[in-house]
Amino acid sequence: MVAFSRRDLEALAGTARLEDARSLVGAIEDFDEDEWSLWATIRDPEPNLAMIHHGGRGPLSSECDCADGEPGSFCRHSVAVALYYLEEWAG
């Protein structure tokens, strides 16, 4: 089980990026998870592979293959993956 909240995402990515990411939740394809990470492809309009690493219950980190997706940047794609998990997958 992943232990993070929308509030955690907002603290890491900021309110504006969180709201921007919300528009991408419907564009998520191929969502999956393991005990350490969440990942999915997001069409925006080109496909981007984004990941959230949670280390079980540790601090969140992210990566994405988009131009803004340097490790730890919490780009809109990685935040969308986390939102999808919170809103559609977990619950």
Backbone bond lengths (Angstrom), bond angles and torsions (degrees), N, CA, C in turn:
res aa  C-N    CA-C-N  psi(-1)  N-CA   C-N-CA  omega(-1)  CA-C   N-CA-C  phi
1 M - - - 1.449 - - 1.526 109.92 -
2 V 1.311 115.87 134.16 1.453 122.32 179.43 1.530 107.86 -88.19
3 A 1.326 116.26 133.65 1.465 120.36 -177.53 1.525 110.63 -115.86
4 F 1.330 116.29 83.06 1.459 121.29 170.94 1.513 107.50 -147.88
5 S 1.310 115.86 162.81 1.463 120.68 -176.50 1.525 110.48 -127.77
6 R 1.292 114.91 172.49 1.467 121.42 174.67 1.526 109.23 -59.24
7 R 1.306 117.04 -37.84 1.464 121.49 178.96 1.527 110.68 -62.28
8 D 1.342 117.20 -39.74 1.464 120.71 176.23 1.524 110.52 -61.04
9 L 1.327 116.67 -44.67 1.469 120.75 178.73 1.518 111.57 -62.07
10 E 1.312 116.19 -43.43 1.457 120.08 -179.81 1.528 111.06 -62.66
11 A 1.329 117.18 -38.22 1.464 120.76 178.88 1.527 111.29 -65.62
12 L 1.319 117.52 -34.93 1.465 121.83 -177.94 1.529 113.54 -84.52
13 A 1.322 116.78 -38.64 1.466 120.80 -172.40 1.523 113.42 -105.27
14 G 1.310 118.05 -22.44 1.457 121.43 -177.04 1.521 111.73 94.30
15 T 1.302 115.70 154.55 1.466 121.80 -176.63 1.524 112.16 -62.79
16 A 1.325 117.47 -43.95 1.469 120.79 -177.64 1.524 111.52 -62.72
17 R 1.318 117.70 -44.18 1.465 120.37 -179.68 1.524 110.59 -68.55
18 L 1.317 117.39 -36.24 1.460 121.01 177.65 1.527 110.22 -60.99
19 E 1.326 117.07 -45.93 1.466 120.66 179.35 1.521 111.39 -67.94
20 D 1.326 118.04 -37.72 1.458 122.07 176.53 1.529 110.25 -62.22
21 A 1.325 116.33 -41.84 1.470 121.53 -179.42 1.523 111.90 -65.56
22 R 1.315 116.62 -31.26 1.470 120.15 -179.31 1.530 111.47 -55.77
23 S 1.340 116.92 -35.53 1.471 120.41 -179.51 1.528 112.15 -68.18
24 L 1.324 118.14 -15.03 1.463 121.63 -178.70 1.529 113.94 -96.32
25 V 1.303 118.10 -9.18 1.467 120.75 -176.56 1.530 110.90 -56.23
26 G 1.324 117.62 -38.68 1.469 121.40 178.93 1.514 114.14 -72.13
27 A 1.322 118.40 -11.80 1.464 122.68 -179.00 1.532 112.16 -96.40
28 I 1.322 116.91 7.94 1.468 120.81 -177.43 1.516 110.72 -80.54
29 E 1.336 114.58 133.77 1.468 123.09 177.09 1.520 108.03 -127.38
30 D 1.289 116.66 150.91 1.464 122.68 170.33 1.526 113.28 57.88
31 F 1.315 117.54 41.78 1.468 120.41 177.37 1.522 109.57 -66.10
32 D 1.327 115.33 140.88 1.466 120.27 174.82 1.522 108.83 -154.70
33 E 1.302 115.90 169.63 1.453 121.50 -179.16 1.523 110.29 -151.59
34 D 1.324 114.99 159.32 1.451 121.70 167.35 1.523 106.50 -137.33
35 E 1.307 117.50 -168.72 1.458 118.90 -175.49 1.526 113.76 -68.93
36 W 1.337 118.03 -12.77 1.467 121.42 -176.53 1.509 114.73 -115.85
37 S 1.333 118.04 -22.45 1.464 120.28 -169.53 1.524 112.56 -146.10
38 L 1.320 114.55 159.50 1.461 124.75 168.98 1.522 105.77 -120.09
39 W 1.326 118.69 142.84 1.460 119.83 177.68 1.519 110.36 -153.03
40 A 1.331 114.09 157.14 1.459 120.61 179.27 1.520 108.91 -165.20
41 T 1.316 114.71 163.97 1.456 122.42 169.85 1.520 107.35 -97.92
42 I 1.323 116.28 134.75 1.458 122.05 179.07 1.518 107.85 -122.19
43 R 1.332 117.00 125.36 1.470 121.23 177.12 1.526 108.93 -88.19
44 D 1.350 115.14 116.83 1.478 119.48 -173.04 1.517 112.84 -146.93
45 P 1.259 127.90 60.16 1.456 127.76 -23.23 1.533 112.32 -74.32
46 E 1.322 117.45 -20.04 1.463 120.52 175.83 1.527 109.18 -79.70
47 P 1.336 117.71 154.24 1.462 119.16 179.60 1.538 111.77 -72.09
48 N 1.315 115.54 136.97 1.463 123.26 175.23 1.521 107.94 -128.05
49 L 1.318 116.47 132.60 1.465 121.10 175.22 1.523 107.73 -93.08
50 A 1.321 116.40 120.23 1.465 121.74 -178.70 1.516 109.79 -123.51
51 M 1.336 114.82 147.37 1.466 121.20 -178.90 1.519 110.18 -136.31
52 I 1.311 114.29 146.85 1.462 122.76 168.46 1.519 105.66 -119.53
53 H 1.313 116.14 126.12 1.466 121.54 177.11 1.522 107.67 -104.13
54 H 1.312 115.45 126.87 1.457 119.11 -176.64 1.520 112.65 -118.69
55 G 1.312 117.81 -7.52 1.462 120.68 175.83 1.509 113.77 53.83
56 G 1.320 116.91 37.43 1.451 120.04 -176.74 1.513 109.92 80.09
57 R 1.308 118.07 -83.99 1.460 121.61 178.68 1.525 110.80 -131.04
58 G 1.315 116.68 15.98 1.462 121.00 -177.42 1.510 112.49 -84.22
59 P 1.327 116.66 -170.70 1.465 120.73 -179.49 1.528 111.27 -67.17
60 L 1.307 115.94 150.73 1.461 121.34 179.32 1.519 110.67 -80.22
61 S 1.322 115.43 145.03 1.450 122.24 169.17 1.522 106.65 -141.67
62 S 1.312 116.84 168.06 1.461 119.46 -175.91 1.513 111.32 -145.27
63 E 1.324 114.05 163.94 1.460 121.34 169.74 1.518 108.24 -157.53
64 C 1.333 115.03 153.56 1.457 121.43 -179.33 1.517 107.78 -155.51
65 D 1.332 116.36 153.68 1.458 118.82 179.39 1.539 112.56 -90.96
66 C 1.332 117.91 11.84 1.468 120.39 175.37 1.535 110.03 -79.89
67 A 1.312 116.37 173.40 1.466 121.48 -178.15 1.528 112.79 -63.47
68 D 1.331 118.01 -28.03 1.466 122.26 -179.62 1.522 112.58 -97.85
69 G 1.319 117.80 7.10 1.452 121.30 -168.61 1.506 117.55 -94.05
70 E 1.302 118.26 36.37 1.460 119.31 176.06 1.524 109.12 -62.47
71 P 1.331 117.27 149.03 1.468 119.52 -179.08 1.524 111.69 -51.24
72 G 1.336 114.51 129.60 1.454 120.67 178.27 1.515 115.60 85.22
73 S 1.337 117.74 -0.03 1.466 120.07 -174.86 1.524 113.49 -79.83
74 F 1.305 118.34 -19.30 1.458 123.06 -176.28 1.524 110.75 51.13
75 C 1.344 114.95 58.56 1.462 121.18 175.50 1.528 108.93 -64.52
76 R 1.322 115.41 170.17 1.468 119.39 -177.59 1.522 112.69 -61.96
77 H 1.331 117.84 -28.83 1.458 120.76 179.61 1.534 111.68 -70.79
78 S 1.320 116.34 -45.54 1.473 118.66 179.78 1.530 110.60 -67.22
79 V 1.323 117.08 -36.72 1.469 119.64 176.89 1.530 109.75 -66.00
80 A 1.334 118.00 -37.47 1.466 120.95 176.97 1.526 111.22 -61.53
81 V 1.336 117.47 -38.95 1.468 120.36 177.50 1.526 109.68 -61.58
82 A 1.319 116.74 -44.53 1.466 120.43 179.37 1.530 111.24 -64.22
83 L 1.336 117.40 -42.57 1.463 120.69 177.84 1.517 111.20 -63.21
84 Y 1.331 116.65 -42.60 1.458 120.38 177.78 1.524 110.12 -57.23
85 Y 1.316 115.90 -45.83 1.461 119.30 178.50 1.526 110.91 -58.34
86 L 1.325 116.89 -48.37 1.467 120.18 -177.64 1.520 112.93 -65.74
87 E 1.329 117.33 -39.18 1.452 121.33 -172.19 1.527 114.56 -92.70
88 E 1.318 117.18 -31.83 1.468 119.82 -172.47 1.528 113.75 -113.89
89 W 1.292 117.59 -34.10 1.464 121.70 -170.16 1.527 111.18 -95.75
90 A 1.319 116.06 -50.58 1.466 120.68 -174.69 1.518 111.75 -84.57
91 G 1.292 114.89 -16.46 1.281 119.72 -176.19 1.315 179.73 167.03
